[in-house]
């Protein structure tokens, strides 16, 4: 495509008239001549047109007929760099800044980044943010042939947790997830949320400590369970301690106090849990 053809195609794609695009910087007649390749725009004019069309000025001077192809050559290396470093929020920020559309490769990177960001948001108890990232992941998944069943399972796991933070295992169909070879991080989260801990050793120290205390609670050793749960609660300010763990911890401590007939303490922990729940939904 010629420079003029690119300008005309973008203008029509954005449903702009020549007068609207020309603005006050150039005349409609001059824009018409540029689009017909009868005149070359000056650098200030080219910058003016690129700003109004919201595309990089370099696209008009490149050999790429496709704007997406041009943008990928310019911006995809940076996105891949941050993806390789695990900075998924930066991947999404750059995508939103530089792209209006996505092909298979780009959509795959963004979908996976969005799921990772959703997991991080869940760690901090930001359920609304989890939902926003999952919406982006679902949107991108529709645009790529690279997304696989594993990605579906991870989205299912996070969606179930966001939908029913109090009892996520009841909102989760485990068979689809269990059929996959999930990586360690996701396997940990899945087993922690569903309490399928038999024969499993957690790498996350807080998941491991909670699962151990939970076993004491299940066995009816309420005093021992309470001591273990309270000791874990004291670590809530430690790096890596998830708000999700704290929320579930409060529920178990509440149950221990009920079983030990300390209803005042049970009520206190019920209130803490409800406060966190309100914060999750806020």
C-alpha positions in Angstrom: 0.0 0.0 0.0 1.2 3.5 -0.7 1.3 6.2 1.9 -1.9 7.8 0.6 -3.7 4.4 0.5 -2.8 3.8 4.1 -4.1 7.1 5.3 -7.3 6.7 3.3 -7.8 3.1 4.6 -7.3 4.1 8.2 -9.6 7.1 7.9 -12.4 4.9 6.5 -11.8 2.2 9.1 -12.3 4.8 11.8 -15.3 6.2 9.9 -13.8 9.8 9.7 -14.6 12.2 6.9 -11.7 14.0 5.2 -12.7 17.2 6.9 -12.7 15.6 10.3 -9.3 14.1 9.7 -7.8 17.3 8.2 -8.9 19.3 11.2 -7.5 22.9 11.3 -3.9 21.9 10.3 -4.5 21.2 6.6 -7.2 21.7 4.1 -9.6 19.0 3.0 -8.3 19.5 -0.6 -4.7 18.9 0.5 -5.7 15.7 2.4 -7.5 14.5 -0.7 -4.4 15.0 -2.8 -2.3 13.2 -0.2 -4.7 10.3 -0.2 -4.6 10.1 -4.0 -0.8 10.2 -3.8 -0.7 13.4 -5.8 1.1 15.2 -2.9 3.5 14.1 -0.2 2.8 15.4 3.3 5.4 17.4 5.2 6.7 16.0 8.5 4.4 18.2 10.6 1.4 17.1 8.5 2.4 13.5 8.8 2.6 13.8 12.5 -0.7 15.5 12.6 -2.4 12.8 10.7 -0.8 10.0 12.7 -2.0 11.6 15.9 -5.5 12.0 14.7 -5.6 8.4 13.4 -3.8 7.1 16.5 -1.1 5.2 14.7 2.7 5.5 14.8 3.9 7.9 12.1 6.5 5.3 11.1 3.8 3.1 9.8 3.1 5.4 6.9 6.8 5.3 5.8 7.2 1.5 6.3 6.9 -1.2 3.7 4.3 -3.0 5.7 0.8 -2.9 4.3 -0.6 -4.3 7.6 -0.7 -2.0 10.6 -0.7 -5.0 12.9 2.4 -6.4 11.1 4.2 -3.1 11.5 3.3 -2.8 15.2 4.4 -6.4 15.9 7.8 -5.7 14.3 8.1 -2.5 16.4 6.6 -3.6 19.7 6.4 -7.4 20.0 10.1 -7.8 21.0 9.5 -5.7 24.1 6.4 -7.6 25.0 8.2 -10.9 24.6 11.0 -9.6 26.8 8.8 -8.7 29.7 6.9 -12.0 29.2 10.1 -14.0 29.5 10.9 -12.1 32.7 7.4 -12.9 34.2 6.4 -9.2 34.3 2.8 -10.0 33.0 1.3 -6.7 34.0 3.8 -4.9 31.8 2.9 -7.3 28.9 -0.7 -6.2 29.2 0.1 -2.6 29.6 2.2 -2.5 26.4 -0.5 -4.5 24.6 -3.2 -2.0 25.6 -1.0 0.9 24.7 0.3 -0.2 21.3 -2.3 -2.6 19.8 -6.0 -2.3 18.8 -6.1 -6.0 17.7 -4.3 -9.2 18.2 -3.3 -12.2 16.1 -2.7 -15.8 17.3 0.8 -15.1 18.8 -0.1 -11.9 20.5 -3.4 -13.1 21.8 -1.7 -16.2 23.3 0.9 -14.1 25.2 -1.8 -11.7 26.5 -4.2 -14.5 27.5 -1.5 -16.3 29.5 -0.3 -13.0 31.0 -3.9 -12.1 32.1 -4.3 -15.4 33.8 -1.1 -14.9 35.7 -2.2 -11.4 36.7 -5.5 -12.8 37.9 -3.7 -15.3 40.1 -1.6 -12.5 41.6 -4.8 -10.4 42.2 -6.3 -13.4 43.9 -3.3 -13.6 46.2 -4.1 -10.1 47.3 -7.8 -10.7 47.6 -8.8 -8.3 44.8 -11.7 -10.3 43.3 -12.9 -7.5 41.1 -9.4 -7.3 39.5 -9.4 -11.1 39.1 -12.6 -10.8 37.1 -11.2 -8.1 34.9 -8.1 -10.1 34.1 -10.2 -13.2 33.4 -12.4 -11.2 31.0 -9.3 -10.2 29.1 -8.0 -13.7 29.1 -11.3 -15.1 27.7 -11.4 -12.3 25.0 -7.8 -13.1 23.9 -8.4 -16.9 24.0 -11.0 -16.6 21.3 -8.5 -15.0 19.0 -5.7 -17.6 19.3 -5.4 -21.2 18.2 -2.5 -21.6 20.6 -4.5 -21.5 23.8 -5.0 -25.1 25.1 -7.0 -27.1 27.6 -4.5 -26.2 30.3 -5.4 -22.5 30.0 -9.1 -23.4 30.1 -8.5 -25.3 33.4 -6.6 -22.4 35.0 -9.3 -20.0 34.0 -11.9 -22.3 35.5 -9.9 -22.6 38.7 -9.7 -18.8 39.1 -13.3 -18.2 38.1 -14.6 -20.7 40.6 -12.6 -19.0 43.4 -13.7 -15.5 42.4 -17.3 -16.6 42.2 -17.4 -18.4 45.5 -14.5 -17.3 47.6 -15.9 -18.9 50.7 -16.3 -22.4 49.2 -14.5 -22.5 45.8 -14.5 -26.3 45.6 -18.3 -26.2 45.2 -18.0 -24.0 42.2 -15.2 -26.0 40.6 -15.5 -29.0 38.3 -12.3 -30.7 39.2 -12.3 -33.4 36.5 -11.3 -31.0 33.7 -8.5 -29.6 35.8 -7.2 -32.9 37.2 -6.9 -34.3 33.7 -4.1 -31.9 33.0 -0.5 -31.9 34.0 -0.6 -28.5 35.8 2.7 -26.8 36.8 3.7 -26.7 40.5 2.2 -23.3 41.3 -1.2 -24.1 39.9 -1.2 -27.6 41.4 -0.5 -26.1 44.8 -3.4 -23.6 44.5 -5.8 -26.2 43.2 -5.1 -28.7 46.1 -5.2 -26.0 48.7 -8.6 -24.7 47.5 -10.2 -28.1 47.1 -8.5 -29.5 50.3 -7.3 -32.5 48.3 -4.1 -32.8 50.3 -3.8 -36.6 50.9 -0.4 -37.7 49.9 0.6 -34.3 48.6 3.5 -32.2 49.9 3.1 -28.4 49.6 6.1 -26.3 48.6 4.4 -23.1 49.8 5.1 -23.0 53.6 1.8 -21.2 54.4 -0.3 -23.7 52.4 1.7 -26.5 54.1 1.2 -25.1 57.6 -2.5 -24.5 57.0 -3.1 -28.0 55.6 -1.3 -29.5 58.6 -3.4 -27.5 61.1 -6.5 -28.3 59.1 -5.8 -32.0 59.5 -5.7 -31.5 63.3 -9.1 -29.7 63.1 -10.6 -32.5 61.0 -9.3 -35.1 63.5 -11.1 -33.3 66.3 -7.9 -32.1 68.0 -9.3 -28.6 68.5 -6.8 -27.2 71.0 -3.8 -28.4 68.9 -5.4 -27.1 65.8 -6.1 -23.7 67.4 -2.5 -23.4 68.5 -1.2 -24.2 65.0 -3.7 -21.9 63.3 -3.0 -19.1 65.7 0.8 -19.5 65.1 0.2 -19.3 61.4 -2.0 -16.2 61.8 0.9 -14.4 63.5 2.8 -14.7 60.2 0.2 -12.8 58.2 2.5 -9.8 57.6 5.3 -12.0 56.2 6.3 -11.7 52.6 4.3 -14.1 50.4 1.5 -14.6 52.9 -1.7 -14.6 50.8 -4.8 -12.8 51.9 -6.7 -15.9 50.6 -4.9 -18.0 53.2 -5.8 -15.5 55.9 -9.4 -15.5 54.9 -9.6 -19.3 55.1 -7.5 -19.3 58.3 -10.1 -17.0 60.0 -12.8 -19.5 59.2 -10.9 -22.4 60.7 -10.0 -20.5 63.9 -13.7 -19.5 64.2 -14.6 -23.2 64.0 -12.0 -24.2 66.6 -13.3 -21.6 69.1 -16.9 -22.8 68.5 -15.9 -26.4 69.2 -14.1 -25.2 72.4 -17.2 -23.2 73.4 -15.4 -19.9 73.3 -18.2 -18.1 71.4 -16.9 -14.6 72.1 -13.6 -15.5 70.3 -15.6 -17.3 67.5 -17.6 -14.2 67.0 -14.5 -12.0 66.8 -13.0 -14.2 64.1 -16.3 -14.4 62.2 -16.3 -10.6 62.1 -12.7 -10.6 60.8 -13.7 -13.0 58.1 -16.7 -11.0 57.1 -14.6 -7.8 56.9 -12.2 -9.5 54.6 -15.1 -10.8 52.5 -16.5 -7.3 52.2 -13.0 -6.1 51.1 -12.8 -8.9 48.5 -16.1 -7.8 47.0 -15.3 -4.1 47.2 
